[in-house]
Amino acid sequence: MATIKTATLTFRIDPGLKEALRIAADQEHRSIANMIEVLIRNYCEERGIAIPLSGETNNNHGVRS
């Protein structure tokens, strides 16, 4: 089975929001990282934003990824 490469995302968040995220993740038996991924996927799906497959991203706009 092929391993999918993942990217690291680091950001700061209000402690209260982090606690709410931890509670939400616990309620769904998910890790915080997986909960964030699910929330982002749901957001994109609701708004018709395509999520590129691994290796399809193209970042030539001077923006850090």
Phi and psi restraints in degrees (value plus and minus 20) as a CYANA .aco file:
   2 ALA   PHI     -94.0   -54.0
   2 ALA   PSI     122.6   162.6
   3 THR   PHI    -112.3   -72.3
   3 THR   PSI     112.3   152.3
   4 ILE   PHI    -107.1   -67.1
   4 ILE   PSI     109.0   149.0
   5 LYS   PHI     -93.3   -53.3
   5 LYS   PSI     123.5   163.5
   6 THR   PHI    -138.5   -98.5
   6 THR   PSI     139.8   179.8
   7 ALA   PHI    -131.5   -91.5
   7 ALA   PSI     132.2   172.2
   8 THR   PHI    -113.3   -73.3
   8 THR   PSI     116.5   156.5
   9 LEU   PHI    -147.5  -107.5
   9 LEU   PSI     102.5   142.5
  10 THR   PHI    -141.1  -101.1
  10 THR   PSI     109.2   149.2
  11 PHE   PHI    -172.6  -132.6
  11 PHE   PSI     142.0   182.0
  12 ARG   PHI    -118.2   -78.2
  12 ARG   PSI     127.3   167.3
  13 ILE   PHI    -165.5  -125.5
  13 ILE   PSI     128.2   168.2
  14 ASP   PHI     -78.3   -38.3
  14 ASP   PSI     115.6   155.6
  15 PRO   PHI     -76.8   -36.8
  15 PRO   PSI     -56.3   -16.3
  16 GLY   PHI     -85.7   -45.7
  16 GLY   PSI     -59.1   -19.1
  17 LEU   PHI     -87.9   -47.9
  17 LEU   PSI     -58.1   -18.1
  18 LYS   PHI     -83.4   -43.4
  18 LYS   PSI     -60.7   -20.7
  19 GLU   PHI     -84.8   -44.8
  19 GLU   PSI     -61.4   -21.4
  20 ALA   PHI     -82.1   -42.1
  20 ALA   PSI     -59.8   -19.8
  21 LEU   PHI     -83.6   -43.6
  21 LEU   PSI     -62.3   -22.3
  22 ARG   PHI     -81.6   -41.6
  22 ARG   PSI     -62.6   -22.6
  23 ILE   PHI     -84.4   -44.4
  23 ILE   PSI     -65.3   -25.3
  24 ALA   PHI     -80.3   -40.3
  24 ALA   PSI     -63.2   -23.2
  25 ALA   PHI     -83.7   -43.7
  25 ALA   PSI     -63.8   -23.8
  26 ASP   PHI     -79.7   -39.7
  26 ASP   PSI     -63.2   -23.2
  27 GLN   PHI     -83.2   -43.2
  27 GLN   PSI     -48.1    -8.1
  28 GLU   PHI    -122.1   -82.1
  28 GLU   PSI     -11.8    28.2
  29 HIS   PHI      35.3    75.3
  29 HIS   PSI      26.2    66.2
  30 ARG   PHI    -141.6  -101.6
  30 ARG   PSI     141.2   181.2
  31 SER   PHI     -98.2   -58.2
  31 SER   PSI     142.9   182.9
  32 ILE   PHI     -81.2   -41.2
  32 ILE   PSI     -62.7   -22.7
  33 ALA   PHI     -80.5   -40.5
  33 ALA   PSI     -63.8   -23.8
  34 ASN   PHI     -87.0   -47.0
  34 ASN   PSI     -57.3   -17.3
  35 MET   PHI     -82.6   -42.6
  35 MET   PSI     -62.3   -22.3
  36 ILE   PHI     -82.8   -42.8
  36 ILE   PSI     -63.1   -23.1
  37 GLU   PHI     -80.9   -40.9
  37 GLU   PSI     -64.1   -24.1
  38 VAL   PHI     -81.6   -41.6
  38 VAL   PSI     -64.0   -24.0
  39 LEU   PHI     -82.7   -42.7
  39 LEU   PSI     -61.8   -21.8
  40 ILE   PHI     -86.1   -46.1
  40 ILE   PSI     -64.5   -24.5
  41 ARG   PHI     -80.7   -40.7
  41 ARG   PSI     -64.0   -24.0
  42 ASN   PHI     -82.8   -42.8
  42 ASN   PSI     -63.1   -23.1
  43 TYR   PHI     -79.0   -39.0
  43 TYR   PSI     -69.0   -29.0
  44 CYS   PHI     -83.5   -43.5
  44 CYS   PSI     -63.0   -23.0
  45 GLU   PHI     -81.8   -41.8
  45 GLU   PSI     -63.5   -23.5
  46 GLU   PHI     -83.5   -43.5
  46 GLU   PSI     -47.6    -7.6
  47 ARG   PHI    -127.1   -87.1
  47 ARG   PSI     -13.5    26.5
  48 GLY   PHI      50.9    90.9
  48 GLY   PSI       8.2    48.2
  49 ILE   PHI    -112.2   -72.2
  49 ILE   PSI      99.5   139.5
  50 ALA   PHI     -92.1   -52.1
  50 ALA   PSI     119.6   159.6
  51 ILE   PHI    -123.7   -83.7
  51 ILE   PSI      94.0   134.0
  52 PRO   PHI     -82.8   -42.8
  52 PRO   PSI     127.2   167.2
  53 LEU   PHI     -89.0   -49.0
  53 LEU   PSI     139.2   179.2
  54 SER   PHI     -74.1   -34.1
  54 SER   PSI     111.8   151.8
  55 GLY   PHI      71.1   111.1
  55 GLY   PSI     -26.6    13.4
  56 GLU   PHI    -115.3   -75.3
  56 GLU   PSI     -25.6    14.4
  57 THR   PHI     -92.4   -52.4
  57 THR   PSI     123.7   163.7
  58 ASN   PHI    -152.4  -112.4
  58 ASN   PSI      88.8   128.8
  59 ASN   PHI    -135.5   -95.5
  59 ASN   PSI      64.8   104.8
  60 ASN   PHI    -134.3   -94.3
  60 ASN   PSI       7.0    47.0
  61 HIS   PHI    -129.3   -89.3
  61 HIS   PSI      -5.4    34.6
  62 GLY   PHI      52.1    92.1
  62 GLY   PSI      -3.0    37.0
  63 VAL   PHI    -123.2   -83.2
  63 VAL   PSI     115.0   155.0
  64 ARG   PHI     -90.4   -50.4
  64 ARG   PSI     121.3   161.3
